[in-house]
Amino acid sequence: MRCIIGAPKGTKDILPEVIYKWHFVEEIVRSLSLIFGFKEIRTPVFENTSLFKRSVGDETDVVQKEMYTFIDKGGRSVTLRPEGTAGVVRSFIENSLFNQVLPLKFFYINTFYRYENPQAGRYREFHQFGAEIFGSSSPQSDVEAILFAKSFFDKLGIKNLLLIINSIGCHSCKERYSKSLKDFFAPKEENLCYRCKQRIANNPFRVLDCKKQNCQEISKNAPSIVNFLCSECIVHFDLVRKLLDSFGIAYVVDPKAVRGLDYYTRTVFEFVSGELGSQNSVCGGGRYDNLVEQMGGPALPALGFAVGLERLFIVANQQHIDITKPQSCDIYIASATEDCRITAMEMSFLLRLNKNIICEYDISNKNLKSQIKYADKICAKFLLIIGEKEKKMNLGIVKNMETKETFKVKLLPREEFMDGIISVCC
Ligand code: HAM
């Protein structure tokens, strides 16, 4: 049956029957973050539009085509966050977190919004687990971020992800490279798409990741960043690779990997999967050494990454990663009469609050037979029946729903009832 008003295009409900998978993944994020020293940060779901224009970049697809931007009732232009780094950088500066002992490491699990054409692995509302490190320029922190992401995939048992790395250089390398790209693309301008024609002057990097076939064909022979890296950037990238080698982390260097957001400098990386079709990136990240200063903060290096959780689940399902469904009901307390129902309610609260037992009782006036059927349907491990005759004898009947064995428990005194239940059910 269809609801009169459906969910917006590109969004998905996460229903109770699968939420345990999300909880499982979120728990891994939290436990790993704790031991890696990343602290959780929560930033607003919407920010001032200019934040994304300034950081992600005016010429990027995200800003040009994909932002959910609207004017609020106060006449301000606000945007639903299309990514997490900009908001975390804003918060880092606005709350003067740079005055704390550095480096600082943050993580987040949030929803993000991009007005894209929905397809498998690409949604208008999606979730990311992201991490950001502020205040370290060393190659060790690049590898710390990569290892953090990799440990997350390993903990989940995700296999066969390919790590792609590249260095896109510091500000001056990027400037030199940008000039060379301009010189390369300018004579070919008329064969580029309308957007790329404009990009040549403002941000020729973006021509490299244009999805139009003509532009991609032309970009194939574009100069490579490798020839524009300064000696410091070469040393930095060499050290990142050496560290990855010494940890036995397999990777591929792809000089064409420039990432789709403007703020990156030096190391950029992606984890891609062969099991995702065209949307093959499960995780993307890199350094953004100029962004904090560019956004009004001190000159501090930073870097991070984000994992797309919907894409992660697609890969996990294809790899048959087993996530155990937790027990949804330990005991269902069925009751024969109105009087017994009150006792059932009282017993449920006792067991829930004193013994942490997942307990259910009838809240919809079902007869005893229907209650027992319901207990079976919700896969209750045990059924406690409070019948009229048994109640008068101060007794309840407990049934193990799997073995069908039955036991008697005393209803009063309450302590004895709870101990009786624990001895039978736990
Ligand atoms: P991004 O590459 O734009 O980077 O996104 C990171 C990941 O989010 C992607 O690899 C993908 O798995 C997922 N993703 C992106 N768009 C969608 C979509 N429309 N539907 C489903 N999943 C999607 C960033 O967002 C950067 N902020 C990452 C970062 C953090 N860099 C430094 N720090």
Boltz pocket constraint, residues with backbone or C-beta under 6 A from the ligand:
constraints:
  - pocket:
      binder: B
      contacts: [[A, 82], [A, 83], [A, 84], [A, 85], [A, 114], [A, 116], [A, 121], [A, 122], [A, 123], [A, 124], [A, 125], [A, 126], [A, 127], [A, 128], [A, 130], [A, 131], [A, 132], [A, 260], [A, 271], [A, 281], [A, 282], [A, 283], [A, 284], [A, 285], [A, 286], [A, 303], [A, 304], [A, 305], [A, 306], [A, 307], [A, 308], [A, 309], [A, 310], [A, 311]]
      max_distance: 6.0
